[in-house]
Amino acid sequence: MDRSLYIAMNGAKQTLLAQTANANNLANTQTPGFKSDFEQFRAMPAFGPGYPTRVYAMTERPGSDLSSGALQTTGNELDVAINGPGWISVTTPDGKEAYTRAGDLRITPEGQLQTSSGLAVVGEAALGITIPPARKIDIGDDGTINIVPQGENSTNTVIVDRIKLVNPDPASLEKREDGLMHTKDGAVQTADANVVLVQGALENSNVNPMAAMVEMIELSRNFDLQSKVMKTADETANSTAKIMQVA
């Protein structure tokens, strides 16, 4: 009896964890460049003294869906999207390099080019990009940033820097708790001239809202089923105890 109760309890717990991952995907359906996470269950034997007599369910996140989302035209000169494979290099708060597809950029009052979450965009010299006051900003398909300085006419353009665009092997990447992609071995990627950037557009999240909603319902039903198994096991144990008392 305790075996069925243990298995159902553990399955309910792991279902809740899977529901958390799915809810996070659903909450980011409108987040530019977001990549959905996979989740799956795996049966594992519970080892201890002697042979394993029980199993438990373990939720895994084997990876992320790195497929591209649809491009949405915004017309904002600081919005960029990668057309095809590739990533934008950013600097994390601890000074390491990470990669994102979120191209909703901004310029701070100090002139630093950052993502909407406040991460510095990496330039050609592996440093942050500083943009002086400008009338117009043009970002080429190779990441080159051209500006028309304030007080100058439209024919006087200046090349400021070039956004570092990389295209590492997807198998070498992993998403971490900060929501960014990192190389598994911590290696810094070199710039790839074949990555194409589109100005005035954003890449939408690749989460399918309908599929996420269906999965949420399925996980909810699984949790209800496991809860019923636990209740049945408890009722059976109580009935057995009463029979033993009578005997």
Helices and strands as residue ranges (DSSP letters): H 2-27, E 40-45, E 55-60, E 71-73, E 80-82, E 87-91, E 97-100, E 105-107, E 113-115, E 120-121, E 134-139, E 144-149, E 158-162, E 165-166, G 170-172, E 173-175, E 181-183, E 197-199, E 201-203, H 209-246
